[in-house]
């Protein structure tokens, strides 16, 4: 029987939903707000205070922008800087302090800042608050949209808190725009039967990708990346397995979040659109982590200059955007290098005029792009950049299966990935699981739920993007 501790918010939803349906319409948003704050506070009560404090500050700045429209760009800048400082303190301070420490040591020699071994800069013993990367970007987008005249301030603090903390997407997105999400939460309603059906479909599909595919692939990934002495084939299989694991894990979370929201009558944006069938770097980032890609485009790439001006400048802009997008994932040079890997590819495609393979050409470029993505996820997955050399050496020495265990692992990989690949291929033109023919959705949802119960990993894994 599968253990659902990594899907704890589904059980939490089972407690909240009946109450939401039972109360009068005017009280529904307070049910959602109370549930969201309890959900986050249960994780760590200290960080609930941080969430409320930063949200209150952003709400107050938003109200000020509404009153003093002539100063709204300065006030938005205060919101952006403040949010980034909070994020940097918790997520990046120790990383950059270590880099500065290393730079000082290289320039001046060890011990120049004090006794040998003493740090020049203090080290912060802090835990990364869950979801801070997601709700920080959501708050920044809200402030910038007000400054650009695309969004009106939210009048009530409790309404703004609900927009930031709505529990289905709070911990790992999708990153929502205020113009889309806030109106739905300010006037919550009972879901229609059609929305309930769609919600169940999303949850079943997301749970299958997470619990059956991603969690069962986790041991294969660990064998190649985390256990010393593995063969070259272990590393090769782990590279493919991790690509499918992180896709199943993160897209599974996004679909579950969309399903839970739909059961409250709320529509969240689609975050994945069969990205592993992309045939170019540009297409990949139109299909992978769509909410982050759009956020980076609108609030970073375009303000940097976008595609305006000289072609070389547009290439620089896209590389800088992807470097910072990589760093958003965590305080590690591996993420920066992963961002550079994709940024350079996007810049090259842009320099060539953004060609997109069509027709039969996709049969060549899609597998090539898939392997490019797999190679990038090797960079993403290793603990340190220095681990890449030894891994590649092991692969070079013997990348082929040589033992019974190797063939068993390969068969397990094939069994887990085949249904995901086939359903995604089916969805390639339809774009979304709920766009399948209506008469097919109930039996498919039933089969997915049965698969989760019978085939789900007995050792559940936490969602990978919870750490970001």
Secondary structure, DSSP 8 states (H G I E B T S, - for coil): ----GGGHHHHHHHHHHHHHHHS-HHHHHHHHHHHHHHHHHHH-HHHHHHHHHHHHHHHHHHHHHHH-GGGHHHHHHHHHHHHHHHHHHHHTHHHHHHHHHHHHHHHH-TTTTSSTT--SS--------TTHHHHHHHHHHHHHHHHTTSS---S-HHHHHHHHH-HHHHTT-----HHHHHHHHHT-----HHHHHHHHHHHHHHHIIIIIIIHHHHHHHHHHHTSTT--HHHHHHHHHHHHHHHHHHHHHHHHHHHHHHHTTT-------S-GGG-SSHHHHHHHSSHHHHHHHIIIIIHHHTTT-S-HHHHHHHHHHHHHHHHHHT-SSHHHHHHHHHHHHHHHHHHHTT-----GGGHHHHHHHHHHHHHHHHHHHHSSSTTHHHHHHHHHHH--S--SHHHHHHHHHHHHHHHHHHHHHHHHTTT-SGGGS-HHHHHHHHHHHHHHHHHHS-SS----GGGG-
